[in-house]
Amino acid sequence: MAILHGLAPTAIERCRVLEVACGDGANLIPMAYAIPGSEFVGFDLARLPVERAQARIAELGLKNVRILERDILSRCDDLGRFDYIIAHGFYAWTPAAVRDRLLQLCGEALTADGIAFISYNAKPAGHVRSMIREMMLQRVEGIDDLRQQVAAGIEFLRFVAESRPQQDVYRELIEKELKRLEPHDPGVTGHDELSEAYEPVQFTEFVQHARRHELAYLDEAVLPPPTDPVYREDVRRFVDGASGGDFIKQEQLLDFVRMRGFRETLLVRAGSKIERDVSPQSFRRLLLASQATPAAAEKPGSRSFVLPGGVRMESNHPAITALLEKLGNVWPSALSFQEIEPMLAENGLILDSDGAALLIRLAVAQMIELRSWHIPVAPAISERPKASAYARQEARMHGFATSLLHTRIALEDEKTRHLLEAMDGSRDRGGLFAAMSAAFPEMAAEELQKGLEQSLRLLQRAGVLEA
C-alpha cells in the first residue's frame, strides 16, 4: 500500500519488524522463517504464550526472531527502531494509557520510512458491538470459567433475539452478531467481547490521536472490497461535496455509510509525501500473482476465471485474459511488471492512468494479488518436495498449517497432515508413498497413489512447499 501511494518502504528482505502483544508468535514466527534476512522482535505481557513461542523458535533453530515477556508501559528503547510495527487486536481492548503508549512507541520506534499496522474496532458499528458486550457481561457475572462465560453469554443473546417478534430490527441486529460470534473459538470471543477494556473509536478520533504522536494516516492494509460504497458514483459525489476535499473527513463519512465496525489502519511518520492517487509507475515496483484458474465461459468470445472460493470473472479484454492465464500458470509464484509488460502491451494495456485503474480493479476483485517481494515458494513439485519446517511443526501441534504465503491451511484430513509432516526434503515420491503406505496400510495402493498426487498439488498451490 505504501508503494501504491508513492512511498519507499524498506525492502521486506532486509527489514526490522516489531509485533506488540504477539502472543505465542503465530503471526511473527512464520514471517521470520520465510524471511531469513530480516529481524523480528515481539513482546507480550502473558508469560505462558511467550514461553511457547520461545520453545518453537528454539526447535526451528531460528536466529532472526526474539519474543520477550514485557509490559508496553515499561521502557522499550533498548529494542531499537523498526521498519514495520504490528499491533493487532490491541488498541481497542486496552485502557487509555496503554493505547496512548502504543502510539507513542510507534512515534518513537518507527524508522523514517517505517509503517505501523494497527487494527481496532471502529464506530458506528462499534456501538452495536458495545451493546452486545454489555448484554453478555451482565449475564456472565459470577461465572469464572471462560468457556462457560462465552456459552452463557451467547445463550442469553439467543434468548433475547428469540423473544422479539420476527422482522424486528432489534432481533435482526442481535441475530447478525450471533452469526459473527458462534463460529469463533471461545478464547477469541472472550478476548473480543468480555475483556476488561473495550473502546471502539471513530476513525477521525484515531487519526487525531495518531497526530499527537507525529504519525499520519496512510491507508488501510487492504483495498476496499468490490461492494464498498466508495465505488458508487452517487456516494462518492455526496462525500466529496460534504467533506470539502478533506480526505480524512471523506473516510469518516464513508464509515457512516459503510456502518463500519473494524479497521486495519496503516500509519507513517508525519510529513511523509503520500500520493492519494495511485501512480501508474508504482506498479513497476510491485509483483503480480493470481490463483485464478480458467473455467467455462458463458458468453461467446469471452474467457472465464474462477478463484478457489468460487468468485468468478468473465472478460473479453485480451490483456485481462492473457494476464490471468499467465499469472495462473506460475501460481503461487509472482511475476514482476517488467516480465509481463510486453505481453500486456501486445494486448492493448499500457501503464498509463487507464492501465493502472484496470490493474487496481483486478486487485479489488482479488483476481490479482499485489506483492512487494519474492516469496520463497516452490514454483513446481520438485523431485524431493520439502514443506516448510514451520508448517510441519504446526501440523504436529494443530489441525492447520501456515503457508509461506502467510495464509492458514486447514488440515482436516489425516492423510494430508501425515504427508505434510513427511515432506522434510529427504523423500522422493517413492519414499513419500512408502511412508503413507506404512501409515495407512488399509488403503489400496492405487487410491493412495492418487491421493498422494492430489495432496502434493494442493500443498504446492497453497504455498507450503519451499523453493
Secondary structure, 3 states (H helix, E strand, C coil): CCCCCCCCCCCHHHCEEEEECCCCCCCHHHHHHHCCCCEEEEEECCHHHHHHHHHHHHHHCCCCEEEEECCCCCCCHHHCCEEEEEECCCHHHCCHHHHHHHHHHHHHHEEEEEEEEEEEEECCHHHHHHHHHHHHHHHCCCCCCHHHHHHHHHHHHHHHHHHCCCCCHHHHHHHHHHHHHCCCCHHHHHHHHHCCCCCCECHHHHHHHHHCCCEEEEEECCCCCCCCHHHCHHHHHHHHHHHCCCHHHHHHHHHHHHCCCEEEEEEEECCCCCCCCCCHHHHHHCEEECCCEEECCCCCCCEEEECCCCCEEEECCHHHHHHHHHHHHHCCCCEEHHHHHHHHHHCCCCCCHHHHHHHHHHHHCCCCEEECCCCCECCCCCCCCEECHHHHHHHHHCCEEECCCCCEEECCCHHHHHHHHHCECCCCHHHHHHHHHHHCCCCCHHHHHHHHHHHHHHHHHCCCEEC
